[in-house]
Amino acid sequence: MADFIFTSESVTEGHPDKVADQISDAVLDAILKEDPFGRVACESFVTTGLALVGGEITTTTYVDIPTIVRDVIRDIGYVGSEIGFDADTCSVLTTIDQQASDIAMGVDRAGAGDQGMMFGYACDETEVLMPMPIVMAHRLTWQLAQERKKGSIPWLRPDGKAQVSILYADGKPKEIRTVVVSTQHAPDIAQEEIIKTVLAKVIKPVLPAELINEDTFTVHINPTGRFVQGGPHADAGLTGRKIIVDTYGGYAPHGGGAFSGKDSTKVDRSGSYIARFAAKNVVAAGLASKCTIQIAYAIGVREPVSFLVETHGTGKVEESRIAELLQKHINFTPAGIIEQLNLRRPVFRPTASYGHFGRTGEGFTWEDTSTLAAKLKKEA
């Protein structure tokens, strides 16, 4: 295999699109906390001085959406006009309707909430079985946020991005070639100070030293020279506009549907989660070094209309056998996915920044390999 360089990016929780995603998932979580069977399709839009929440919600409970919105914005760190957005003074508008009866009819029969195709992917490049470029990019943006929140870099502001380019040799990560970090900052900080501090406190603590060759390694920090205006004041944010950041950094296919703000009857979300669960367990079981799963659904229909396993030439077992085992042990109907992954709980806001996959923690059931991987390995 020829050598190549692959690049992925991540954005911080203060990026305007991620602000919108977090608002949408916070509304979803608030509803699921009181009404686990609530139907939610919540979209958010943020811009200068304004947060707009709309969509279709059918629920037996009441949630205070303006308070939820302000709490999310405040938690992210937008707490003053000098930063560009203020949780306490921004306008919050809501426009909510119920789920369309034609859609509800199909979902009530335990069918899929929409048509579409979903992809899941896993590989053995990292301990979390994710592609290395997106893992490194997420770790950089996470580090930016943590340094800001604990106050060790007082001039940091919530908006920011990171991009990581990795050289692959024989299909495996060999070197980190280029890193780009752009972070919003206070207006009175010199560019030289920003470069020195971000390099020392953000980049070096995160990137593995064994993957850096100083002769070929390049770093760009705030390459325009200034990033004072940021967040919703600088760019409007929309729910669902960072679907590649949310998944595999472009390293694997994406079906096109966003996740945030949707309850799990929407297969855009639950189908993608179960596809990741399936692919990750295949790799964890040692049946392949790389695995892509595609699932497709028809609205109102329970069973998938197609199911594909692709191991990219790395499989130790025939793909048809892997597909047979996965369909034996996993119920891929929308109701089956919800039950197996326990998706009626309020666990979704944390997914709305730093990626939905490759996460660790009790709530991320689609990342669990403690049971299924052993069964696959034994029966393959």
C-alpha positions in Angstrom: 0.0 0.0 0.0 1.3 3.4 -0.9 2.1 5.9 1.8 -0.4 8.7 2.3 -1.3 11.5 4.7 -4.8 11.7 6.2 -6.2 14.7 8.0 -9.1 15.0 10.5 -10.4 18.0 12.5 -12.2 18.6 15.7 -13.9 21.7 17.2 -14.3 22.8 20.8 -17.6 22.9 22.7 -17.6 26.7 22.2 -17.7 26.4 18.4 -21.1 27.8 17.3 -22.2 24.6 15.6 -21.4 22.7 18.8 -23.2 25.2 20.9 -26.3 24.4 18.8 -25.7 20.7 19.1 -25.4 20.8 22.9 -28.6 22.9 23.2 -30.5 20.3 21.2 -29.2 17.4 23.1 -29.8 19.1 26.4 -33.4 19.6 25.5 -33.6 15.9 24.5 -32.0 14.8 27.8 -34.4 17.0 29.9 -37.4 15.4 28.2 -36.0 11.8 28.5 -35.3 12.4 32.2 -39.1 12.7 32.8 -40.5 11.0 29.7 -38.3 8.2 28.4 -40.8 7.6 25.5 -40.8 11.2 24.4 -40.3 11.9 20.6 -37.8 14.6 20.0 -36.5 16.3 16.9 -34.9 19.5 18.2 -33.0 21.9 16.1 -31.1 25.0 17.3 -29.7 28.1 15.7 -27.4 30.6 17.4 -26.1 33.9 16.2 -25.2 37.3 17.7 -27.4 37.7 20.8 -29.9 35.1 19.8 -30.6 31.4 20.3 -33.6 29.9 18.4 -34.9 26.4 19.2 -37.4 24.7 16.9 -38.5 21.3 15.8 -41.1 18.6 16.6 -41.5 17.3 20.1 -44.2 15.0 21.4 -44.0 14.4 25.2 -46.1 14.1 28.3 -43.8 16.3 30.3 -42.9 20.0 30.3 -39.3 21.4 30.1 -38.3 25.0 30.5 -36.4 25.4 27.2 -35.2 29.0 27.7 -33.6 28.0 31.0 -32.0 24.9 29.4 -30.6 27.0 26.6 -29.1 29.6 29.0 -27.6 26.9 31.3 -25.9 25.2 28.3 -24.4 28.5 27.0 -23.3 29.4 30.5 -21.7 26.0 31.1 -19.8 26.3 27.8 -18.3 29.7 29.0 -20.2 32.4 27.1 -20.9 34.6 30.1 -20.2 38.1 28.9 -20.5 40.5 26.0 -16.7 40.9 26.0 -16.5 37.3 24.9 -19.1 37.8 22.2 -22.1 36.0 23.7 -23.8 36.2 27.0 -26.0 33.4 28.5 -27.9 35.8 30.6 -28.7 38.5 28.1 -29.1 36.7 24.8 -32.6 36.4 23.4 -34.1 32.9 23.4 -36.9 32.1 21.0 -38.8 28.8 20.7 -41.0 27.3 18.0 -42.0 23.8 18.7 -44.7 21.6 17.1 -45.7 17.9 17.6 -44.3 15.0 15.6 -46.2 14.7 12.3 -49.0 12.1 12.6 -47.9 10.4 9.4 -44.4 9.8 10.9 -45.8 8.9 14.3 -48.0 6.2 12.8 -44.9 4.3 11.5 -43.0 4.8 14.7 -45.9 3.6 16.8 -45.7 0.3 15.0 -42.0 0.1 16.1 -40.8 0.9 12.6 -37.9 3.2 11.7 -38.6 7.0 12.1 -37.2 7.7 8.7 -35.5 6.1 5.7 -31.8 6.3 5.3 -28.4 4.5 5.5 -26.1 4.5 8.5 -22.4 3.5 8.8 -20.4 2.3 11.7 -16.6 1.9 11.7 -13.8 0.6 13.9 -10.1 -0.1 13.5 -7.2 -1.1 15.7 -5.1 2.1 15.3 -5.9 3.3 18.8 -6.9 1.8 22.1 -10.5 3.1 21.6 -10.6 1.4 18.2 -11.0 4.7 16.3 -8.9 6.2 13.5 -5.9 8.1 14.9 -6.3 11.4 13.2 -9.8 12.1 14.7 -8.7 10.8 18.1 -5.7 13.2 18.2 -7.8 16.1 17.0 -10.4 15.5 19.7 -7.8 15.3 22.4 -6.4 18.7 21.3 -9.7 20.4 21.5 -10.6 18.7 24.8 -7.2 19.9 26.2 -7.9 23.5 25.1 -11.3 23.4 26.9 -9.8 21.9 30.1 -7.0 24.4 30.3 -9.5 27.2 29.8 -11.9 25.9 32.4 -9.4 25.3 35.1 -8.0 28.8 34.5 -4.4 27.8 33.7 -4.5 29.8 30.4 -6.7 32.8 31.5 -6.8 34.5 28.1 -8.4 31.5 26.3 -12.0 31.8 25.1 -14.5 29.1 24.3 -14.3 28.9 20.5 -11.5 26.8 18.8 -10.5 24.2 16.3 -7.8 21.6 15.9 -6.6 19.6 12.8 -4.2 16.7 12.7 -2.5 15.3 9.6 -0.9 11.8 10.0 1.4 10.0 7.6 0.4 6.3 7.0 2.9 3.7 5.9 1.7 0.3 4.9 -1.8 1.3 6.1 -0.6 2.1 9.7 -0.1 5.5 11.4 3.7 6.4 11.3 4.1 10.1 12.0 2.1 13.1 12.9 3.1 15.5 10.1 1.0 18.7 10.7 -1.0 20.1 13.5 -3.2 23.2 13.3 -4.7 24.7 16.5 -6.9 27.9 16.3 -8.2 29.2 19.6 -10.3 32.3 20.5 -8.4 34.5 22.8 -8.5 37.8 24.8 -7.6 40.9 22.7 -4.5 41.9 24.6 -2.4 38.8 24.2 0.5 38.8 21.8 0.7 36.1 19.1 4.1 35.0 20.4 2.6 34.3 23.8 -0.3 32.3 22.3 2.1 30.1 20.2 4.4 29.4 23.2 1.6 28.6 25.6 -0.5 26.5 23.3 2.5 24.5 22.2 3.6 23.9 25.8 0.2 23.3 27.5 -2.0 21.9 24.8 -0.1 20.3 22.0 2.9 18.7 23.7 1.0 17.1 26.6 -1.4 15.4 24.1 0.5 14.2 21.1 2.5 11.0 21.5 6.2 11.8 21.3 7.0 8.6 19.4 4.9 9.8 16.5 6.7 13.1 16.1 9.8 13.5 14.0 11.1 17.0 14.5 12.5 17.1 11.0 9.1 16.7 9.4 6.7 18.0 12.1 4.9 21.3 11.4 2.7 23.3 13.8 0.4 26.2 12.9 -1.1 28.0 15.9 -3.7 30.7 15.1 -2.2 31.0 11.6 -4.2 34.2 10.8 -2.5 35.9 13.7 -5.6 36.9 15.6 -8.8 35.2 16.8 -10.6 37.5 19.1 -14.1 37.4 17.6 -15.5 33.9 18.0 -18.5 31.8 18.9 -22.0 32.8 17.7 -21.0 36.4 17.4 -18.5 35.6 14.7 -20.4 32.8 12.9 -23.9 31.4 13.1 -24.2 27.9 14.5 -26.6 25.2 13.5 -27.5 21.8 14.9 -26.1 18.9 12.8 -23.5 20.8 10.8 -20.4 18.9 12.2 -21.3 15.3 11.2 -17.7 14.4 10.3 -16.3 15.8 13.5 -19.1 13.8 15.3 -18.1 10.5 13.7 -14.8 9.3 12.1 -13.1 12.4 10.9 -13.8 11.5 7.3 -11.9 8.2 7.5 -15.1 6.2 7.1 -18.3 6.8 5.2 -21.2 8.8 6.7 -24.8 8.3 5.8 -25.5 12.0 6.0 -27.9 12.2 8.9 -27.0 14.2 12.0 -27.4 12.9 15.6 -27.9 15.7 18.1 -31.4 16.6 19.2 -33.0 13.3 18.0 -34.4 10.6 20.2 -33.5 7.1 19.4 -36.5 6.2 17.3 -34.7 8.2 14.7 -32.4 5.7 13.1 -30.0 8.5 12.0 -28.8 8.3 15.6 -29.6 4.8 16.9 -28.7 3.1 13.6 -25.3 4.8 13.6 -24.8 3.9 17.2 -25.6 0.2 16.7 -23.4 0.1 13.5 -20.5 1.4 15.6 -21.3 -1.1 18.3 -21.2 -3.9 15.8 -18.0 -2.8 14.0 -16.2 -2.2 17.3 -17.0 -5.6 18.6 -15.8 -7.2 15.4 -12.4 -5.5 15.7 -12.3 -6.2 19.5 -12.9 -9.9 18.8 -9.9 -10.0 16.5 -12.0 -10.9 13.5 -10.6 -8.0 11.5 -8.3 -5.0 11.9 -10.8 -2.7 10.2 -14.5 -3.0 9.9 -17.3 -1.0 8.3 -20.9 -1.8 8.8 -23.7 -0.3 6.6 -27.4 -0.6 7.6 -30.3 0.9 5.7 -33.9 1.4 6.8 -37.3 2.3 5.3 -39.6 4.6 7.2 -42.2 2.7 9.3 -40.5 -0.7 8.6 -38.9 -2.6 11.5 -36.2 -4.7 9.9 -33.3 -3.1 8.0 -33.7 -3.3 4.2 -29.9 -4.0 3.8 -27.0 -5.0 6.0 -23.4 -5.0 4.9 -20.1 -6.0 6.5 -16.8 -4.8 4.9 -13.4 -5.7 6.5 -11.2 -4.0 3.9 -9.0 -7.0 3.3 -8.2 -7.4 7.0 -10.7 -10.0 7.9 -9.7 -13.3 9.6 -13.2 -14.7 9.0 -15.4 -14.5 5.9 -17.5 -11.3 5.9 -20.7 -13.4 5.3 -19.9 -15.3 8.6 -19.4 -12.0 10.5 -22.7 -10.7 9.2 -24.4 -13.9 10.2 -23.0 -13.7 13.7 -23.9 -10.0 14.1 -27.4 -10.5 13.0 -27.7 -13.5 15.4 -26.6 -11.5 18.5 -27.9 -8.0 17.7 -31.5 -7.0 17.1 -31.2 -4.3 14.4 -34.8 -3.2 14.6 -35.2 0.3 16.0 -36.9 -1.1 19.2 -34.2 -3.7 19.5 -31.4 -1.1 19.2 -33.0 1.0 21.9 -33.4 -1.9 24.3 -29.9 -3.3 23.7 -28.1 0.0 24.0 -30.5 1.4 26.7 -31.1 4.6 24.7 -34.1 6.0 26.6 -31.9 7.5 29.2 -30.7 11.2 29.3 -27.1 10.5 28.3 -26.8 12.5 25.1 -25.5 16.0 25.8 -21.9 14.8 26.5 -21.9 13.3 23.0 -22.5 16.7 21.4 -18.9 17.7 21.7 -15.6 15.8 21.1 -17.3 13.0 19.1 -20.0 10.4 19.6 -17.5 7.5 19.2 -14.3 6.4 20.9 -15.7 7.7 24.2 -15.3 6.0 27.6 -17.8 6.0 30.4 -20.9 4.3 31.6 -23.4 6.1 29.4 -21.8 5.3 26.0 -23.2 1.8 25.7 -22.5 1.6 22.0 -18.8 1.5 22.9 -19.1 -1.6 25.1 -17.1 -4.7 24.1 -17.3 -6.6 27.4 -19.8 -9.2 26.2 -20.4 -9.4 22.5 -16.7 -9.5 21.4 -16.1 -12.7 23.3 -19.2 -14.4 21.8 -18.1 -13.4 18.3 -14.6 -14.7 18.9 -15.9 -18.0 20.3 -18.4 -18.6 17.5 -16.4 -17.4 14.5 
